Amino acid sequence: MPSFVVSQTVFEEGKAAKAAGKPYTDDPYRAGSQDSADWLAGYTADEAEPSAAGPDEAVDPSAVKVAAGREP
């Protein structure tokens, strides 16, 4: 569980909603509330964290060129 979650119960509700195939828009809490943030944290708990470097920086550019059949 991320350290910013206040309610473990609400976090687990979000995880269960995703496991049940519900869309993230089924968040039952008021937008901007701590409960909504906890629910969405649970909903997205199994997703990879985005790279702070961005998608282009996360991969060696020379590997992309070689994989695409071009010389570096």
C-alpha positions as CSV (number, residue, x, y, z in Angstrom):
1,M,0.0,0.0,0.0
2,P,1.3,3.4,-0.9
3,S,2.3,5.6,2.1
4,F,-0.1,8.4,1.2
5,V,-3.3,6.2,1.7
6,V,-5.3,7.2,4.8
7,S,-8.1,4.6,4.6
8,Q,-7.0,1.0,4.0
9,T,-10.7,0.0,3.7
10,V,-11.3,2.5,0.9
11,F,-8.1,1.5,-0.8
12,E,-9.3,-2.2,-0.7
13,E,-12.7,-1.1,-2.2
14,G,-10.8,0.4,-5.1
15,K,-8.8,-2.7,-5.7
16,A,-11.9,-4.9,-5.5
17,A,-13.7,-2.6,-8.0
18,K,-10.9,-3.0,-10.5
19,A,-10.8,-6.8,-10.0
20,A,-14.6,-6.9,-10.6
21,G,-14.0,-5.1,-14.0
22,K,-15.7,-1.8,-13.0
23,P,-14.5,1.4,-14.7
24,Y,-12.6,4.0,-12.6
25,T,-15.5,6.3,-13.1
26,D,-17.4,4.1,-10.6
27,D,-15.4,5.8,-7.8
28,P,-18.3,6.4,-5.3
29,Y,-16.5,9.3,-3.4
30,R,-16.6,13.0,-4.0
31,A,-13.9,14.1,-6.5
32,G,-10.9,15.7,-4.7
33,S,-11.7,14.0,-1.4
34,Q,-9.2,11.9,0.5
35,D,-11.5,8.9,0.2
36,S,-11.6,9.4,-3.6
37,A,-7.8,9.5,-3.7
38,D,-7.6,6.4,-1.6
39,W,-10.1,4.5,-3.8
40,L,-8.2,5.5,-6.9
41,A,-4.9,4.5,-5.3
42,G,-6.4,1.0,-4.7
43,Y,-7.9,0.9,-8.2
44,T,-4.5,1.7,-9.8
45,A,-2.3,-0.3,-7.3
46,D,-1.4,-2.9,-9.9
47,E,-0.3,-0.4,-12.5
48,A,3.3,0.6,-13.0
49,E,4.4,4.0,-11.8
50,P,5.1,6.4,-14.7
51,S,8.7,7.1,-15.2
52,A,9.8,10.6,-14.1
53,A,12.1,10.7,-17.0
54,G,9.2,10.2,-19.4
55,P,8.6,7.4,-21.9
56,D,11.4,8.4,-24.3
57,E,14.0,8.5,-21.5
58,A,13.0,5.2,-20.0
59,V,14.3,3.2,-23.0
60,D,17.8,3.3,-24.5
61,P,17.3,5.2,-27.8
62,S,20.0,3.1,-29.6
63,A,18.0,-0.1,-28.7
64,V,14.9,1.4,-30.3
65,K,16.8,2.1,-33.5
66,V,18.3,-1.4,-33.6
67,A,15.0,-3.0,-32.9
68,A,13.4,-1.0,-35.7
69,G,16.1,-2.3,-38.1
70,R,18.1,0.9,-38.3
71,E,21.7,1.4,-37.3
72,P,22.5,3.7,-34.4
